[in-house]
Amino acid sequence: MGKTNIMSAEELSEDDVMVTLSEFVVTSGGERRIEVDIDGKLHSLEPRPIYEFERDLVDNIIEASIDSSVSGNAVPIKGRWIHGWLNAKGEDYINNTWHGYQYFLKYLEAITGNVENISQYNRSPGTYDSMYRYLLVLEDIGLVERYRREEVSEDEYDFNVPEEFRTRTFLRLTGSYEGNERLWNNPIGSVYGQDEEPEVDDEPQEAQTEPEPEESSVPDTGLGQFTGRTDETEEVESSGSYNLPAEDASITEFEDIDQIPVFIQNNFREALENAYEKSPVQIIGAGPEDIELGRVSITGPWAAGNAVPGETPLDLFIELTNNSQEMNPGFLTGSIAITLPEILQSDNPFESVFPSYDTQASYSSSYKSQLKRVVTRGEEDVYYSYDSQSIEEVE
């Protein structure tokens, strides 16, 4: 079969790993590093040893691919790797966990490329935000916990990083892998009753060039900001009939465009309370009284100017702001993306134009990067900003 000898009851040294990953080695500042490609954007990682559990995991993946019908993208990796990583290290902060996963996938790619009878694994690590969401859901179901934070000195960075971003949130295990395999391998499906998206992402991913904010408020980005919000209900003024083109319509041609945030705000509190009531997991962190509607952006065909009135749903991307010192509940962004469209459609003053609504949500700390991710999945890299009251391109 020509199978590469990959098993050993010990970790693989950094020097040996560099030999294995030689095709991905680059030199930066006189130092050898491992290059990774995320959506065509290259960045590099510091070399490290490969842990024993990572070698075992690679061997298990290869055996599953050879000996069973489970192969390729269907073999679960992320959850098993996260458990092994935290078990081996005792604790780690979120950004370093994401980098560790990137490194492991390069090792998996190199090893499987030398094994006959199976395809080479070339999986995307996803974005920092996708790893963050995965970890939050693992926390919601009691498998990991964020238990301490660490302020990082500005001296540790090679570039200027705002003070509010210089915080590391550390995780540790609270649940075993044995007996919880489905929860680790498909936490989103376990929580929301649907299969998780494949780990091989067909969506654009942004290379991380600076530390991501964790659990902190960020300065105004100007991305589709809706200001002057209030919990009081305002009357939505709907014209009823609209003079829109039959196709290739843009949101800027919709006469009552300024009423859309009002409509969302009027229904946000009910959607929020429903999301908390229907939570399939124990709620950890901020309560519904702490969460408010923040920025509202319009994405998709209506922003790109290729919508069909009466047929094309209105794609919304909303911000959730947490006004407490409690952690952001991991379940909420996914839950409110379900409850809010249902309520908007039940009493829809714009039904003749927008027959339905598709909503995605993000907390303030990742709103900018998540909006960019959502927008760049479409054919046009544009969205409607309520801040500038115009169509904007993502940067």
Secondary structure by P-SEA (a helix, b strand, c coil): cccccccccccccaaaaaaaacccccccccbbbbbbbcccbbbbbcbbbbcaaaaaaaaaaaaaaccccccccccccaaaaaaaaaaaaccccaaaaaaaaaaaaaaaaaaaaacccccccccccccaaaaaaaaaaaaaaccccccbbbbbbcccccccccccccbbbbbbbccccccccccccccccccccccccccccccccccccccccccccccccccccccccccbbbbbbcccccccccccccccccccccaaaaaaaaaaaaaaaaaaaaccccccccccccccccbbbbbccccccccccccbbbbbbbbbbbccccccccccaaaaacaaaaaaaacccccccccbbbbbbbccccaaaaaaaaaacccccbbbbcccccccccc
